[in-house]
């Protein structure tokens, strides 16, 4: 049952890929980062598997930081 929920979450995140094009350019890096961090979280949950019953899981801090820095660098300058 939980694998089906993870597959559904993955499909929803894939469907979210075009969302940045729907917002004004200054906010696109934020939306990309938001979806990207959720993908990292989903990957962490998949890796944790049944151990989630006894411990929390989240995205790797270095991977999340790299993603956020990459998106900050893509942000349009004024």
C-alpha positions as CSV (number, residue, x, y, z in Angstrom):
1,X,0.0,0.0,0.0
2,X,2.8,2.5,0.9
3,X,4.6,1.7,-2.4
4,X,1.5,2.7,-4.3
5,X,1.4,6.0,-2.4
6,X,5.1,6.6,-3.2
7,X,4.4,5.9,-6.9
8,X,1.5,8.3,-6.8
9,X,3.7,11.0,-5.2
10,X,6.4,10.4,-7.9
11,X,3.7,10.8,-10.6
12,X,2.4,14.0,-9.0
13,X,6.0,15.4,-8.8
14,X,6.5,14.5,-12.5
15,X,3.3,16.3,-13.3
16,X,4.6,19.3,-11.4
17,X,7.5,19.7,-13.8
18,X,5.8,22.4,-16.0
19,X,4.7,24.5,-13.0
20,X,7.7,26.9,-13.2
21,X,6.5,28.0,-16.6
22,X,3.2,29.1,-15.1
23,X,4.7,31.6,-12.7
24,X,6.4,34.9,-13.4
25,X,10.1,34.6,-14.0
26,X,11.4,35.9,-10.7
27,X,9.5,33.0,-8.9
28,X,10.5,30.2,-11.2
29,X,13.7,29.2,-9.3
30,X,11.6,29.0,-6.0
31,X,9.0,26.7,-7.6
32,X,11.8,24.5,-9.2
33,X,13.5,24.3,-5.8
34,X,10.3,23.5,-4.0
35,X,9.5,20.6,-6.4
36,X,13.2,19.5,-6.4
37,X,13.4,19.3,-2.6
38,X,10.2,17.2,-2.6
39,X,11.8,14.9,-5.1
40,X,14.8,14.6,-2.8
41,X,12.4,13.8,0.1
42,X,10.6,11.2,-1.9
43,X,14.0,9.5,-2.8
44,X,14.9,9.5,0.9
45,X,11.6,7.9,1.9
46,X,12.1,5.2,-0.7
47,X,15.6,4.5,0.6
48,X,14.4,4.4,4.2
49,X,11.6,1.9,3.4
50,X,10.2,0.2,6.5
51,X,12.6,2.0,8.9
52,X,10.3,5.0,8.6
53,X,8.2,3.4,11.3
54,X,11.0,4.0,13.8
55,X,12.8,7.1,12.5
56,X,12.2,10.2,10.5
57,X,13.5,10.7,7.0
58,X,14.3,13.7,4.9
59,X,16.4,14.8,2.0
60,X,20.1,14.9,2.4
61,X,21.3,18.3,3.6
62,X,24.1,18.5,1.1
63,X,21.8,17.6,-1.8
64,X,19.2,20.1,-0.7
65,X,21.8,22.8,-0.3
66,X,23.2,22.1,-3.7
67,X,19.8,22.3,-5.3
68,X,18.9,25.5,-3.5
69,X,22.3,27.1,-4.5
70,X,21.8,26.0,-8.1
71,X,18.3,27.6,-8.2
72,X,19.6,30.8,-6.5
73,X,22.2,31.1,-9.2
74,X,19.5,30.7,-11.9
75,X,17.4,33.5,-10.4
76,X,17.1,36.5,-12.8
77,X,19.1,39.5,-11.6
78,X,17.6,43.0,-11.4
